[in-house]
Amino acid sequence: MPAGRPPEYNKEVLSKAREYLSLCNDQEIQQTVGLSAKGTELYKNKVIVKIPTKGGLARYIGVNRDTLYDWSKKYPDFSDIMEEVGQEQEDRLINNGLSGDYNPTIAKVLLTKHGYREGIDNTTNDKDLPVPIVNIQRDDIPRNNSI
């Protein structure tokens, strides 16, 4: 990464960011893994993952991530690009993680960056329970003798 001031935001930066997104396509390749007992080649398919990331975008443009975040705050068009990076990443992690094309464990870990969690406690929202303010004892409960 070049030292010094980051480049000024301009249409070329936006164009380069869109170009980065267009280049982030997974590629499926077929690898030879050996020979069968009959002498025919055995293959396996492998996915070369090229998922868009904010770090990858920063490197492609030639700036650091802080610059991306600053531009995102100042320029709505660039904010849209940053959102698109996140949406594309989230969508691919879910779909390819479920299909097994991506490592499900890694997909699960990365999805935490998109707000997904495993085992949310809906009663406390995963926060500690508060200390009770009132300690009701059995003798304090009014009795209804009309039964």
C-alpha positions in Angstrom: 0.0 0.0 0.0 1.5 3.4 -1.0 2.5 5.7 1.9 1.2 9.2 2.2 -2.2 10.8 1.7 -4.9 8.6 0.3 -6.2 9.5 -3.2 -9.0 11.9 -3.4 -12.5 10.4 -4.0 -13.6 10.8 -7.6 -15.5 8.9 -10.3 -12.4 6.8 -11.1 -12.5 5.4 -7.5 -16.2 4.6 -7.8 -15.5 2.9 -11.2 -12.7 0.9 -9.7 -14.9 -0.2 -6.8 -17.5 -1.4 -9.2 -14.9 -3.2 -11.2 -13.7 -5.0 -8.1 -17.2 -6.2 -7.4 -17.5 -7.5 -11.0 -14.3 -9.5 -10.6 -15.4 -11.2 -7.5 -16.7 -14.4 -9.0 -16.1 -17.9 -7.7 -14.6 -20.3 -10.2 -15.2 -24.0 -10.3 -12.3 -26.1 -11.6 -11.9 -29.8 -12.1 -8.8 -31.4 -10.6 -7.4 -34.8 -11.5 -7.0 -36.8 -8.3 -5.7 -40.1 -9.6 -6.6 -43.1 -11.6 -9.3 -45.7 -11.1 -8.6 -49.4 -11.0 -9.6 -49.5 -14.7 -7.1 -46.8 -15.6 -9.5 -43.9 -16.1 -8.8 -40.5 -14.6 -10.6 -39.5 -11.4 -11.7 -35.9 -11.0 -13.0 -33.7 -8.2 -14.6 -30.3 -8.5 -13.2 -27.5 -6.5 -14.5 -24.0 -6.0 -11.9 -21.2 -6.0 -13.7 -18.7 -3.8 -13.4 -15.0 -4.7 -15.9 -13.4 -2.2 -15.9 -9.6 -2.1 -14.5 -8.1 1.2 -13.9 -4.6 2.4 -10.2 -5.4 2.8 -10.1 -6.7 -0.7 -11.8 -3.6 -2.0 -9.3 -1.4 -0.1 -6.4 -3.3 -1.5 -7.8 -3.2 -5.1 -8.3 0.6 -4.9 -5.0 1.1 -3.1 -6.2 2.7 0.1 -6.7 1.5 3.7 -10.0 0.5 5.2 -10.3 3.7 7.2 -10.4 5.6 3.9 -13.2 3.4 2.7 -15.2 4.1 5.8 -14.6 7.8 5.5 -15.7 7.8 1.9 -18.8 5.8 2.8 -19.8 8.4 5.3 -19.3 11.3 2.9 -20.4 9.9 -0.5 -23.8 8.1 -0.9 -22.6 6.4 -4.1 -19.7 4.9 -2.3 -21.8 4.0 0.7 -24.0 2.0 -1.8 -20.9 0.1 -3.0 -19.9 -0.8 0.6 -23.4 -2.0 1.3 -23.3 -4.1 -1.9 -20.0 -5.7 -0.8 -21.7 -6.7 2.5 -24.9 -7.9 0.8 -23.0 -10.0 -1.8 -20.8 -11.5 0.9 -23.8 -12.3 3.2 -25.8 -13.9 0.3 -23.0 -16.0 -0.9 -22.0 -17.2 2.6 -25.5 -18.3 3.3 -26.2 -20.0 0.0 -22.8 -21.6 -0.6 -22.4 -22.5 3.0 -25.7 -24.4 3.0 -24.9 -26.1 -0.3 -21.5 -27.2 0.9 -19.6 -25.3 -1.8 -18.1 -23.2 1.0 -16.7 -24.6 4.2 -19.8 -24.4 6.5 -17.8 -23.7 9.6 -16.0 -20.8 8.0 -19.2 -19.5 6.5 -20.8 -19.6 10.0 -18.0 -17.7 11.5 -18.0 -15.0 8.8 -21.8 -14.6 9.1 -21.4 -13.3 12.6 -20.0 -10.2 11.0 -23.5 -9.8 9.4 -25.4 -10.1 12.6 -26.1 -13.9 12.5 -25.7 -15.8 15.7 -26.3 -19.3 16.9 -28.5 -19.9 20.0 -29.9 -16.5 20.7 -31.7 -16.4 24.1 -34.9 -14.6 23.2 -35.9 -14.0 26.8 -32.8 -12.0 27.8 -31.3 -11.2 24.4 -28.1 -13.0 25.6 -27.6 -10.4 28.4 -27.2 -11.3 32.1 -30.4 -11.3 34.1 -30.8 -8.2 36.2 -30.6 -8.5 40.0 -34.1 -8.7 41.4 -35.3 -5.5 42.9 -38.1 -7.0 45.0 -37.6 -10.2 46.9 -41.2 -11.6 47.4 -41.5 -14.1 50.1 -44.4 -16.5 50.5 -45.8 -14.7 53.5 -46.1 -11.4 51.5 -48.4 -12.9 48.9 -52.1 -12.0 49.6 -54.4 -15.0 49.9 -57.8 -15.2 48.4 -60.0 -17.1 50.8 -63.1 -17.0 48.7 -62.4 -20.3 46.9 
